Amino acid sequence: MTESSNDRLPGIAASSYLNTAPLIWSFIRGSQRDAVELFTDTSPARCADMLSSGEVDAALVPVIEYQRIPNIEIVPDVCVGSRSAVRSVVLATRRNNLKKIERVALDDSSRTSVALVKIIFREFLGFEPAWTTTSPDLRSMLANADAALIIGDPAMKIPRDQFRVFDLAALWHEFTGLGFVFAMWMTRADKADAIVALDFAAARDEGLGHLNGIAASYTDQIQLSEDEIRRYLTENILFSVDDEMRKGLKLYFELAQKYKIIDEVKPLEFI
């Protein structure tokens, strides 16, 4: 007998990066492990595409995509963000000054950070380099560009003694005084009734209560020590949206519209 669409578990997607681990732990090993069908072997950009195409009912999506994908709503309060240095969204270069950069290679797995780096150059540095988009391999990116945008776990493994590494969230905070939201859970509006039954905030809190286990399980995968992983998830990443983060998100959308990265700023709609 074929399972009806009304009986199936909600499908949700999140990237496999370390910074999503506390948000999805509950759905993998915790109290909500039987509540969803979870897809994690994917990039943030792919998560947005899966939500847009209807392959999943909800996804942890780069925030810029809220302004691009029609008929989606946001799960309130839960995010991947940073008050200042994020460590895992960086611009790497051999140049000693951002104003000397002429060509930037962009990580094709990113959406929010691609928009952010363009805003930083246009609004705050006052010029625009040439852009190229490619897969995230630092050496090949820098063979054809002065700087490379790298996101996620690979960004934390860039040798700081060989490259000048600029942290994009730290730059944003330096120029604006605000925190930055990189991704939030979003759902298709026609699936919101099913998704609202999931408790993403409780899942976050449950995951944050198991950071030692998360650190132990990721240390071999991303080649960072358990202590480094715990510090990253507690000091660099913020998983809740407060007033400062909301102000940062509002300004980011306004600047994205100013520079025609998005057509318009639609108001935030929450489930």
Disulfide bonds with the S-S distance in Angstrom:
none
